[in-house]
């Protein structure tokens, strides 16, 4: 049996447009919420030492 192989390429965001739909409404709602948050609120967990993530250094 021949399996079809697909190659996916990233698409520039300026080439994508949401049409009027539930997805566009949700996008707008989420965007308004995220834009209403201050930088301090967004960085709260990152700055909290209990949630510090240590990334391995690959050399």
Backbone torsions as a table, in degrees:
resi	resn	phi	psi	omega
1	UNK	NA	130.6	178.9
2	UNK	-85.8	120.8	176.3
3	UNK	-93.4	131.6	178.0
4	UNK	-77.7	136.7	177.1
5	UNK	-109.0	133.6	-179.9
6	UNK	-111.1	142.1	173.4
7	UNK	-115.4	121.7	-179.4
8	UNK	-103.3	135.2	179.4
9	UNK	-118.3	141.8	176.6
10	UNK	-64.7	147.2	-179.2
11	UNK	-113.9	140.1	178.5
12	UNK	-62.6	136.6	-176.9
13	UNK	-63.6	-25.1	179.0
14	UNK	-74.8	-7.1	177.4
15	UNK	-97.6	-0.1	-177.7
16	UNK	-112.2	135.1	178.8
17	UNK	-138.9	128.6	175.8
18	UNK	-80.9	131.6	175.8
19	UNK	-82.1	160.0	178.2
20	UNK	-54.6	117.9	-177.4
21	UNK	-169.7	179.3	176.2
22	UNK	-60.9	-36.0	-178.0
23	UNK	-67.0	-39.4	178.7
24	UNK	-68.2	-38.7	177.5
25	UNK	-63.6	-43.7	179.3
26	UNK	-65.8	-40.3	177.7
27	UNK	-59.1	-48.3	-178.7
28	UNK	-63.1	-41.8	179.2
29	UNK	-63.2	-47.4	179.8
30	UNK	-65.0	-38.2	179.7
31	UNK	-65.4	-44.4	177.8
32	UNK	-59.5	-42.7	-179.6
33	UNK	-64.3	-48.5	-178.6
34	UNK	-63.5	-37.5	179.6
35	UNK	-71.4	-21.7	179.4
36	UNK	-79.4	-16.4	-179.4
37	UNK	-79.3	143.2	175.8
38	UNK	-80.0	161.2	177.7
39	UNK	-58.5	-37.7	-180.0
40	UNK	-61.7	-40.8	178.3
41	UNK	-66.7	-38.1	-179.7
42	UNK	-69.6	-31.9	-176.6
43	UNK	-94.8	0.9	-175.1
44	UNK	-51.9	-53.9	-176.4
45	UNK	-71.0	-29.9	178.5
46	UNK	-68.0	-37.5	-178.5
47	UNK	-80.6	-17.6	179.4
48	UNK	-73.3	120.6	-174.4
49	UNK	-62.4	-22.0	178.5
50	UNK	-68.0	-23.0	-176.7
51	UNK	-108.6	16.0	-178.4
52	UNK	-65.6	130.5	179.1
53	UNK	-104.0	130.4	178.6
54	UNK	-105.0	123.9	179.7
55	UNK	-99.2	135.7	178.5
56	UNK	-67.0	145.2	178.2
57	UNK	-93.5	121.4	179.3
58	UNK	-105.6	119.9	-178.9
59	UNK	-120.9	NA	NA
